[in-house]
Amino acid sequence: MAERPARRPPGDGDRTRFRRYDGGDPLAPPVDIAEALDAIGDEVMAGRSPERAMREFLRRGGRDRKGLDDLAARVARRRQQLLRGTKLDGTLREVRELLDRAVLAERKQLARDVELDDSDRAFAEMRLDALPSSTSAAVTELGDYRWQSSDARADYERIKDLLGREMLDSRFAGMKQALENATDADRAAVAEMLSDLNELLAKRQRGEDTAEDFDAFMAKHGDAFPENPQNLDELLDSLAARSAAAQRMLNSMTPEQRAELMKLSAEAFGSNELMQSLAQLDANLQQLRPGEDWSGGESFSGEQGVGLGDGTGILQDLAELDDLAEQLSQSYDGARMDDVDIDALARQLGDDAGVDARALKELERALRDGGTLRRDSSGRLALTPKAMRQLGKSLLRDVATRRSGRQGQRETRAAGALGDASGATRPWEFGDTESWDIPRTVLNGVQRRVGEHGGRLLAVEDIEVAETEDRTQAAIALLVDTSFSMAMDGRWVPMKRTALALHTLIRSRFRGDSLQLIEFGRAAQVMDIEELTSLEPRREMGTNLHHGLLLANRHFRKHPNAQPVLLIVTDGEPTAHLESNAELFFDYPPHPLTIARTVRELDASMRLGAQTTFFRLGEDAGLARFVDSMARRVDGRVVNPEPDDLGAAVVHSFLGSRTAGRNGGRAEDLSTGQGDWFRGRGWF
């Protein structure tokens, strides 16, 4: 019999207890959410909710982390392996083998036993010859047979013993091995345990059981339950799961197999008492745990026969795999990684699967509880400002990589005490008013004296001053086209990533600057970064650059002492404008009045001193001619980036815009022979 682990004594709840290590790398660094945040950010910018975006990332996994889909696929493969590699006739096969061996041994004994009366020999041989083909019927037929061979008699008795152990093993895991070579006293102890257990369950049904009843039962029969349940409910859960699996295994057999087994079960341990006790146990468990699956079944197609106990274990595994499949699907409302039974996953797929699931669980917890996601006023998950900053920093790193180390200057340098320290020093020059850098000055003097073997403590050439920068402020207006064509042509997410990267750069590096984000579709409006990143595509026609420029110029006028910087991202010619009565006007192809209003407002930006850059997306010839002419008109620049390079292009243009303006920079060289686009159409 299996040795039962010691149960925790009463009142031991405050003791330090140790448990089995549950997997994972104890030296692994904390979970890194950067990759997850990048993926979630892209999904959110594409119009998905943060909740769905997080679920999608957990489902797919990352570069070095398996996702829920991979774990679910492994669960499905494991289930198929069990079904395709197993046949539920192991007990019947083993009984048949024992029966055939007993009959063969008996025939040999009858043939060589010369002292046996001929009539007795003939009668015995006749009974053996007349045995029915059904295994259960043959075993029953030989119940009163007088065996001449001791080996044959032993094999026949093994059939009864095997059936008893298999029947018990199908309800109590490990009982088949524990009762091997069991004595009559062991079998009596099992019968007593079953009787006491049924009595305890009957008390529970009547509501009369107490904790003392359970403790007394475990003190007497605890060695039969190595899982060491701590109360009657835990014992019931374990027994009901096993018993229901045994019923599903019977349901999975063919009608012929099931009929054979039921007939054979009466021979277990040579009496029908065991089956009566087990039937009563099953009935009690069905009453107390009706939620278990007592009527299901599976279709097995393998060749490896398994016995009743092992088959019941397989049905339990299949049920556990089904539960895991549902948990890993995370397709129900309120799904969390906390719902995944990691211990069961490791049991079925190995410790590596448990480690993967635990990493995903920690990642979800870090995203939910680490300041990345929060509930908005409507109760939905949203990215927090902290997450937006982290995502923006990630986008800036990507921009830096795409710029390949190119450095743009966006500030003027001028000597003066009112400047900001740059961190660098330089030799003092006549007329400098910056503060001395004392450590560098003294160090220069010491090094000079060592070289000269003495001399003055300090000389003029030793003096270094702290270099300062007199930074100018900028008022930046980023106008992004949000017409439906941007979403249709795959430019929606790059547009949002660009806005977030520029927003992060200005908020982190150039806090004195003022950035305004303006989206223009059929109409234009100012948006904060959270609104823009969560903006969903609208199925409406119209590119109202005129309205966007009106808002940009209003922004520039609010900051008269700042350098205006105008950045326009678009993939289409203007097709809408605002009338004097604030009504929207739309026409396609572009109406001359729309073009005139747009150009007039762009001229206003130029008079305000704005340094203008157009980011032309796509290869439309009409758009190219329009944008090139607009850029020439305001001495601006035109950039035609690929969508994935848009962020790098906008940031690079911003960093170099005012320096280019002060140095008389002009628009990029345009193809010759196009002529002035406006005059070519005769509109101006």
C-alpha positions in Angstrom: 0.0 0.0 0.0 1.2 3.5 -0.8 2.6 5.4 2.2 0.5 8.5 3.0 2.4 11.8 3.6 1.9 13.3 7.1 -1.0 15.7 7.3 -0.5 19.2 8.7 -1.3 19.3 12.4 -4.1 21.6 13.6 -2.9 25.1 14.6 0.2 24.8 12.3 -1.0 27.6 10.0 1.7 30.1 11.1 4.7 27.9 10.5 7.0 28.5 7.6 6.3 25.8 5.0 8.2 24.9 1.9 6.8 23.7 -1.4 8.1 22.2 -4.5 9.9 24.6 -6.9 7.4 25.4 -9.6 9.8 26.0 -12.5 11.3 29.0 -14.3 14.7 30.5 -14.2 15.3 31.9 -10.7 18.0 34.2 -12.0 15.9 35.5 -14.9 15.5 39.3 -15.0 12.1 40.9 -14.5 9.7 40.6 -17.4 10.5 43.2 -20.1 7.3 44.7 -21.5 9.0 46.9 -24.1 8.3 44.4 -27.0 4.7 43.9 -25.8 4.1 47.6 -25.5 5.4 48.2 -29.1 3.0 45.5 -30.4 0.1 46.7 -28.3 0.8 50.3 -29.4 0.7 49.3 -33.1 -2.6 47.4 -32.6 -4.1 50.4 -30.7 -3.0 52.8 -33.5 -4.6 50.5 -36.0 -8.0 50.9 -34.2 -8.1 48.0 -31.8 -8.8 48.3 -28.2 -5.9 48.0 -25.7 -7.6 44.9 -24.2 -7.9 43.2 -27.5 -4.3 44.3 -28.4 -3.0 42.8 -25.2 -4.9 39.6 -25.8 -3.5 39.4 -29.3 0.1 39.8 -28.1 -0.4 37.1 -25.4 -1.9 34.9 -28.1 1.0 35.3 -30.6 3.9 35.7 -28.1 7.1 37.6 -28.8 10.4 37.0 -30.4 11.8 34.9 -27.6 8.5 33.9 -25.8 5.9 31.3 -26.8 2.4 32.6 -26.9 -1.0 31.1 -26.0 -1.5 29.8 -29.5 1.6 27.7 -29.4 0.6 26.3 -26.0 -2.9 25.6 -27.3 -1.5 23.8 -30.3 0.6 21.6 -28.1 -2.4 20.8 -26.0 -4.3 19.8 -29.1 -1.4 17.6 -30.3 -1.2 15.9 -26.9 -4.9 15.2 -27.0 -4.6 13.6 -30.4 -1.7 11.5 -29.3 -3.7 10.1 -26.5 -6.7 9.3 -28.7 -4.7 7.9 -31.6 -2.3 5.9 -29.6 -4.7 4.2 -27.2 -7.2 1.4 -27.3 -9.4 0.7 -24.2 -9.2 -3.1 -24.3 -6.1 -3.6 -22.2 -7.9 -5.3 -19.3 -9.9 -7.5 -21.7 -6.7 -8.5 -23.5 -4.9 -9.2 -20.3 -7.8 -11.3 -19.0 -7.9 -13.2 -22.3 -4.2 -13.9 -22.2 -4.5 -15.2 -18.6 -7.5 -17.4 -19.6 -5.7 -18.8 -22.7 -2.6 -19.5 -20.7 -4.6 -21.3 -17.9 -6.5 -23.4 -20.5 -3.3 -24.4 -22.3 -1.6 -25.3 -19.0 -4.6 -27.3 -18.0 -4.7 -29.2 -21.4 -1.0 -30.1 -21.0 -1.6 -31.3 -17.4 -4.5 -33.5 -18.5 -2.4 -35.0 -21.3 0.5 -36.0 -19.1 -1.4 -37.0 -15.9 -1.5 -40.8 -16.2 -3.0 -41.3 -12.8 -6.2 -39.4 -13.8 -9.2 -41.5 -14.5 -10.0 -41.6 -18.3 -13.6 -40.6 -17.8 -12.6 -37.6 -15.7 -10.0 -36.6 -18.3 -12.5 -36.8 -21.1 -15.1 -34.8 -19.1 -12.5 -32.1 -18.3 -11.3 -31.9 -21.9 -14.9 -31.7 -23.1 -15.6 -28.7 -20.8 -12.5 -27.0 -22.1 -13.4 -27.7 -25.7 -16.9 -26.3 -25.1 -15.9 -23.0 -23.6 -17.7 -20.1 -25.2 -15.8 -17.6 -27.4 -16.8 -14.8 -25.1 -14.1 -14.1 -22.5 -16.6 -13.2 -19.8 -18.7 -16.3 -20.4 -15.7 -18.5 -20.5 -14.4 -17.1 -17.1 -17.9 -17.6 -15.6 -18.1 -21.2 -17.1 -14.8 -22.1 -15.3 -16.0 -20.7 -12.0 -16.6 -24.2 -10.6 -14.0 -26.1 -12.7 -11.7 -28.4 -10.7 -8.2 -27.5 -12.0 -5.6 -30.3 -12.3 -2.8 -27.8 -13.0 -1.6 -25.6 -10.2 -0.2 -23.1 -12.7 -3.5 -23.0 -14.5 -5.4 -22.5 -11.2 -3.0 -19.7 -10.3 -3.6 -17.9 -13.7 -7.3 -18.2 -13.3 -7.1 -16.7 -9.8 -5.0 -13.9 -11.2 -7.9 -13.0 -13.5 -10.1 -12.4 -10.4 -7.3 -10.5 -8.7 -6.6 -8.4 -11.8 -10.3 -7.5 -12.2 -10.5 -6.4 -8.6 -7.4 -4.3 -8.8 -8.4 -2.7 -12.1 -11.9 -1.9 -10.8 -10.4 -0.2 -7.7 -7.7 1.5 -9.8 -10.3 3.1 -11.9 -11.7 4.9 -8.8 -8.5 5.2 -6.7 -5.3 6.0 -8.8 -2.4 3.7 -7.9 -4.5 1.0 -6.3 -3.6 -1.6 -8.9 0.0 -1.4 -8.0 -0.6 -1.0 -4.3 -2.7 -4.2 -4.1 -0.4 -6.4 -6.2 0.3 -9.6 -4.3 -2.2 -8.4 -1.7 -3.4 -10.7 1.1 -6.9 -11.4 2.2 -6.3 -8.9 5.0 -5.5 -6.2 2.5 -8.6 -6.9 0.5 -10.7 -6.8 3.7 -9.1 -3.4 4.6 -10.2 -2.1 1.2 -13.7 -3.4 1.7 -13.8 -1.7 5.0 -12.5 1.6 3.6 -15.2 1.6 0.9 -17.9 0.9 3.5 -16.7 3.8 5.7 -16.3 6.1 2.7 -19.9 5.5 1.6 -21.1 6.1 5.1 -19.2 9.4 5.2 -20.6 10.5 1.9 -24.1 9.5 3.0 -23.7 11.8 6.0 -22.6 14.6 3.7 -25.8 14.1 1.6 -27.9 14.4 4.8 -25.9 17.4 6.0 -24.7 15.5 9.1 -21.0 15.2 8.5 -18.4 17.0 10.7 -14.7 17.8 10.4 -14.1 15.2 13.1 -15.8 12.6 10.9 -13.4 13.4 8.1 -10.3 13.4 10.4 -11.3 10.1 11.9 -11.8 8.6 8.4 -8.3 9.9 7.2 -6.7 8.7 10.4 -8.0 5.2 9.7 -7.7 5.0 5.8 -5.4 7.9 4.9 -2.8 5.6 3.4 -5.3 4.9 0.5 -5.2 8.6 -0.5 -1.6 9.7 -1.2 -2.9 13.1 -2.5 -3.5 13.9 1.2 -6.8 15.9 1.0 -7.2 18.4 3.8 -11.0 18.3 4.1 -14.0 16.3 2.7 -14.6 18.7 -0.2 -11.0 18.2 -1.5 -11.6 14.4 -1.1 -14.9 14.7 -3.0 -13.4 16.7 -5.8 -10.6 14.2 -6.3 -12.9 11.1 -6.1 -15.6 12.6 -8.3 -13.1 13.6 -11.1 -11.7 10.0 -11.1 -15.1 8.3 -10.9 -16.5 10.5 -13.7 -13.5 9.7 -15.9 -14.1 6.0 -15.3 -17.7 6.4 -16.4 -16.5 8.3 -19.6 -14.0 5.5 -20.3 -16.8 2.9 -20.2 -18.9 5.1 -22.5 -15.9 5.3 -24.9 -15.8 1.5 -25.2 -17.7 -0.4 -27.9 -21.0 -2.0 -26.7 -19.3 -5.4 -27.0 -16.3 -4.4 -24.9 -18.6 -2.7 -22.3 -20.8 -5.8 -22.0 -17.8 -8.1 -21.6 -16.4 -5.9 -18.9 -19.6 -5.6 -16.9 -19.9 -9.4 -16.9 -16.3 -9.9 -15.9 -16.6 -7.3 -13.1 -18.8 -9.7 -11.1 -15.7 -12.0 -10.8 -13.5 -9.3 -9.1 -11.9 -10.8 -6.1 -14.2 -13.7 -6.5 -17.3 -12.0 -5.2 -19.8 -9.3 -6.3 -19.4 -7.2 -3.1 -16.7 -5.0 -4.6 -18.9 -4.0 -7.5 -21.8 -3.3 -5.2 -19.6 -1.0 -3.1 -18.2 0.8 -6.1 -21.7 1.3 -7.6 -22.8 2.8 -4.3 -19.7 5.1 -4.3 -20.5 6.2 -7.9 -24.1 7.0 -7.0 -23.0 9.0 -3.9 -20.5 11.0 -6.0 -23.0 11.8 -8.7 -25.3 13.2 -6.1 -22.7 15.3 -4.5 -20.9 16.4 -7.6 -23.5 16.6 -10.4 -21.4 19.1 -12.3 -18.8 16.5 -13.4 -19.2 15.0 -16.9 -20.7 11.7 -16.2 -22.1 11.0 -19.7 -19.3 11.9 -22.1 -17.1 9.7 -24.1 -14.2 9.7 -26.6 -13.3 7.9 -29.8 -10.0 6.0 -29.4 -8.3 4.7 -32.6 -4.9 3.5 -31.4 -3.4 0.0 -31.0 -1.8 0.3 -27.5 -4.2 -1.4 -25.1 -4.6 0.1 -21.6 -6.3 -1.2 -18.6 -9.2 0.2 -16.6 -7.0 2.3 -14.3 -4.7 3.6 -17.0 -7.7 4.2 -19.3 -9.4 6.2 -16.5 -6.2 8.2 -16.1 -6.2 9.0 -19.8 -9.8 10.2 -19.6 -8.8 12.4 -16.7 -5.9 13.7 -18.8 -8.3 14.4 -21.7 -10.6 16.3 -19.4 -7.7 18.3 -18.1 -6.5 19.0 -21.6 -10.0 20.2 -22.6 -10.0 22.6 -19.6 -6.6 23.8 -20.5 -7.7 24.4 -24.1 -10.5 26.6 -22.9 -8.3 28.4 -20.4 -5.6 29.1 -23.1 -8.3 30.3 -25.6 -9.0 33.3 -23.3 -12.1 33.8 -25.4 -14.6 34.4 -22.7 -15.5 37.6 -20.9 -13.1 38.6 -18.1 -10.4 36.1 -19.2 -7.1 36.4 -17.4 -3.9 34.5 -17.4 -4.6 33.7 -13.7 -7.3 31.3 -15.1 -4.7 29.1 -16.6 -3.8 26.1 -14.4 0.0 26.2 -14.8 0.5 23.1 -12.7 -1.8 21.1 -15.0 -0.1 22.6 -18.0 3.3 21.4 -16.8 1.9 18.0 -15.9 0.5 17.6 -19.5 3.2 19.2 -21.6 6.3 19.4 -19.4 8.0 22.0 -17.2 9.0 24.2 -20.2 5.3 24.8 -21.0 4.7 25.8 -17.4 7.6 28.3 -17.6 6.2 29.8 -20.8 2.8 30.2 -19.3 4.2 31.7 -16.1 6.1 34.2 -18.2 2.9 35.2 -20.0 1.1 35.5 -16.7 3.8 37.8 -15.3 3.7 39.8 -18.5 0.0 40.3 -18.3 0.3 41.3 -14.6 3.0 43.8 -15.5 0.9 45.3 -18.2 -2.2 45.6 -16.0 -0.7 46.5 -12.7 2.6 48.2 -13.8 1.1 51.5 -15.0 0.7 50.5 -18.7 -3.0 50.0 -18.9 -5.9 51.6 -16.9 -9.6 51.7 -17.0 -11.1 54.8 -18.5 -14.3 56.5 -17.5 -16.4 54.0 -19.6 -14.6 51.0 -17.9 -12.5 50.0 -20.9 -8.8 49.5 -20.8 -6.7 52.4 -22.2 -3.0 53.1 -22.4 -1.8 55.2 -19.5 0.3 58.4 -20.1 3.3 56.4 -18.8 2.7 53.8 -21.5 2.4 56.5 -24.1 5.8 57.9 -23.0 7.4 54.4 -23.1 5.9 53.7 -26.5 7.1 57.1 -27.7 10.7 56.4 -26.5 10.6 53.1 -28.3 9.5 54.8 -31.5 12.3 57.4 -31.1 14.9 54.6 -30.8 13.5 53.2 -34.0 13.7 56.7 -35.6 17.3 57.0 -34.4 18.2 53.7 -36.0 16.5 54.6 -39.3 18.4 57.9 -39.4 21.6 55.9 -39.2 23.4 58.3 -36.9 22.6 61.5 -38.8 22.5 64.4 -36.5 20.3 67.5 -37.2 20.8 70.8 -35.4 17.7 72.7 -34.3 19.2 75.3 -31.9 21.4 78.4 -32.3 24.5 78.7 -30.3 25.5 82.1 -28.8 27.9 83.1 -26.0 26.2 84.5 -23.0 25.6 84.0 -19.3 21.9 83.5 -19.9 22.5 80.5 -22.1 22.0 76.9 -21.0 25.1 74.9 -20.1 25.9 72.4 -22.9 28.2 70.3 -20.7 31.2 71.1 -22.8 34.1 73.5 -22.1 36.4 75.5 -24.3 39.5 77.8 -23.9 38.7 81.3 -22.8 38.8 84.0 -25.5 38.8 87.7 -25.2 35.3 89.0 -24.6 33.9 85.8 -23.2 31.5 86.2 -20.3 30.8 82.6 -19.5 31.7 81.2 -16.1 35.0 79.6 -15.6 35.2 75.8 -15.4 37.3 75.7 -12.3 38.3 71.9 -12.3 39.4 72.1 -15.9 41.3 75.4 -15.4 43.2 74.1 -12.3 44.0 70.8 -14.0 45.4 72.7 -17.0 47.6 74.8 -14.7 48.9 71.7 -12.8 49.7 69.9 -16.0 51.5 73.0 -17.4 53.6 73.5 -14.3 54.6 69.8 -14.4 55.7 70.2 -18.0 57.5 73.5 -17.3 59.0 72.3 -13.9 57.5 75.2 -12.1 56.2 78.6 -13.0 53.0 80.5 -12.4 50.1 78.8 -10.7 47.7 79.8 -13.4 48.2 81.4 -16.8 45.7 82.8 -19.2 46.0 79.9 -21.5 44.9 77.6 -18.7 41.5 79.1 -18.4 38.5 77.2 -19.7 34.9 78.4 -19.7 31.6 76.5 -19.6 30.1 76.5 -23.0 26.5 77.6 -23.2 23.7 77.4 -25.7 21.1 80.1 -26.3 18.3 78.0 -27.5 15.4 79.4 -29.4 11.8 78.2 -28.9 9.7 76.7 -31.6 6.0 76.5 -32.3 5.4 73.3 -34.2 2.2 72.3 -36.1 2.1 68.7 -37.3 -0.7 68.3 -39.8 -1.6 64.7 -40.5 -4.0 63.6 -43.3 -6.7 61.3 -41.8 -8.8 60.8 -45.0 -9.9 57.2 -45.6 -7.2 56.7 -48.3 -4.6 56.8 -45.5 -6.1 53.7 -43.9 -6.8 52.0 -47.2 -3.2 52.3 -48.4 -1.6 51.1 -45.1 -0.4 54.6 -43.9 -2.7 54.9 -40.9 -0.3 53.3 -38.3 2.9 54.9 -39.6 1.1 58.3 -39.4 0.2 57.8 -35.7 3.7 56.4 -34.9 5.2 59.5 -36.4 3.0 61.8 -34.4 3.8 60.0 -31.2 7.6 59.9 -31.9 7.6 63.7 -32.5 5.4 64.4 -29.5 7.8 62.3 -27.3 10.9 64.0 -28.7 9.5 67.5 -28.0 8.1 66.6 -24.5 11.4 65.0 -23.4 14.1 67.0 -25.2 12.6 70.4 -26.1 10.2 71.2 -23.3 10.2 74.9 -24.2 8.7 74.2 -27.6 5.0 74.1 -28.2 3.6 71.2 -30.4 0.1 71.1 -31.8 -1.3 68.0 -33.5 -3.9 68.7 -36.2 -5.7 66.0 -38.1 -7.5 66.9 -41.3 -9.9 64.8 -43.2 -13.2 66.2 -44.5 -12.7 68.7 -41.6 -9.7 69.4 -39.3 -9.4 69.5 -35.6 -6.8 69.8 -32.9 -6.1 66.6 -31.0 -4.0 65.5 -28.0 -1.7 62.6 -28.5 -4.0 60.1 -26.7 -6.9 61.0 -29.0 -4.9 60.8 -32.1 -3.3 57.4 -31.3 -6.7 55.9 -30.6 -8.4 57.5 -33.6 -10.2 55.0 -35.8 -10.4 55.4 -39.6 -13.6 57.2 -40.9 -15.3 56.2 -44.1 -15.6 59.7 -45.4 -14.2 61.5 -48.4 -12.3 64.8 -48.2 -8.8 66.2 -47.6 -9.3 69.6 -46.0 -5.8 71.0 -45.8 -7.2 74.5 -45.8 -8.9 74.0 -42.4 -5.7 72.4 -41.0 -3.7 75.4 -42.1 -6.2 77.7 -40.5 -5.7 75.9 -37.1 -1.9 75.8 -37.6 -1.7 79.6 -38.2 -3.8 80.2 -35.1 -1.3 78.2 -33.1 1.6 80.2 -34.6 0.0 83.5 -33.7 -0.4 82.4 -30.1 3.4 82.1 -29.9 4.7 85.2 -31.6 8.2 84.9 -30.1 8.7 81.2 -31.3 10.0 79.9 -34.5 7.0 78.5 -36.5 7.6 75.0 -37.9 5.0 73.5 -40.2 5.0 69.8 -41.0 2.4 68.4 -43.4 1.8 64.7 -43.9 -0.6 63.9 -46.8 -1.4 61.4 -49.5 -3.9 63.4 -51.5 -4.6 66.8 -53.1 -7.0 69.2 -51.3 -10.6 68.3 -52.0 -12.3 70.3 -49.2 -12.2 73.7 -47.6 -14.2 75.9 -45.2 -16.5 78.6 -46.6 -16.7 82.0 -45.0 -19.9 80.9 -43.2 -17.9 77.9 -41.7 -19.8 75.5 -44.0 -17.7 72.6 -45.5 -17.2 72.4 -49.2 -16.2 69.2 -50.9 -15.5 68.4 -54.6 -13.5 65.9 -56.5 -11.4 66.4 -58.6 -10.0 69.4 -56.6 -12.1 72.5 -57.2 -10.1 75.7 -58.1 -11.7 77.5 -55.1 -10.5 74.8 -52.8 -6.9 75.1 -54.1 -7.1 79.0 -53.9 -8.2 78.9 -50.3 -5.5 76.4 -49.4 -2.8 78.3 -51.1 -3.9 81.6 -49.5 -3.7 80.0 -46.0 -0.3 78.5 -46.8 0.9 82.0 -47.9 -0.2 83.2 -44.4 2.0 80.6 -42.8 4.9 81.8 -44.9 4.3 85.4 -43.8 4.4 84.2 -40.2 7.9 82.8 -40.9 7.0 79.2 -40.9 9.6 76.7 -42.1 7.4 74.3 -44.1 8.0 70.6 -45.1 5.6 68.5 -47.0 5.7 64.7 -46.5 4.2 63.3 -49.7 3.0 59.7 -49.3 2.5 57.6 -52.4 3.4 58.1 -56.1 0.3 59.9 -57.4 1.5 62.3 -60.2 -1.2 64.9 -59.5 -0.3 65.1 -55.8 3.4 65.3 -56.7 2.9 68.3 -58.9 0.7 70.0 -56.4 3.0 69.5 -53.5 6.1 70.5 -55.5 4.5 73.8 -56.5 3.3 74.5 -53.0 6.8 73.9 -51.6 8.4 76.2 -54.2 5.8 78.9 -53.4 6.8 79.0 -49.7 10.5 78.1 -50.1 9.8 74.8 -48.3 10.9 71.2 -48.7 9.3 68.0 -50.0 10.1 64.6 -48.7 8.7 61.4 -50.3 9.3 58.7 -47.7 8.2 55.1 -47.5 5.5 54.7 -44.8 7.9 52.9 -42.5 10.4 55.7 -42.8 7.9 58.5 -42.2 8.7 58.9 -38.5 12.4 59.2 -39.2 11.8 61.7 -42.0 9.5 64.0 -39.9 11.9 64.0 -36.9 14.9 64.6 -39.1 13.1 67.5 -40.7 12.0 69.0 -37.4 15.6 68.8 -36.0 16.9 70.6 -39.1 14.1 72.9 -40.0 15.1 76.2 -38.4 18.8 75.9 -39.1 17.9 75.4 -42.7 15.6 78.4 -42.6 18.3 80.7 -41.1 20.8 79.5 -43.6 18.5 80.2 -46.5 17.7 76.6 -47.2 15.3 75.9 -50.0 13.1 73.1 -51.0 14.6 69.9 -52.4 15.4 70.0 -56.0 12.4 69.3 -58.1 12.2 67.8 -61.5 12.6 70.4 -64.3 10.0 71.0 -67.0 7.0 70.8 -64.7 6.4 74.5 -64.7 4.3 76.2 -62.0 1.5 73.8 -61.2 -1.0 76.6 -60.4 -0.3 78.7 -63.5 -0.3 75.6 -65.6 -3.9 75.1 -64.7 -4.7 78.8 -65.2 -6.1 79.1 -61.7 -3.8 82.1 -60.6 
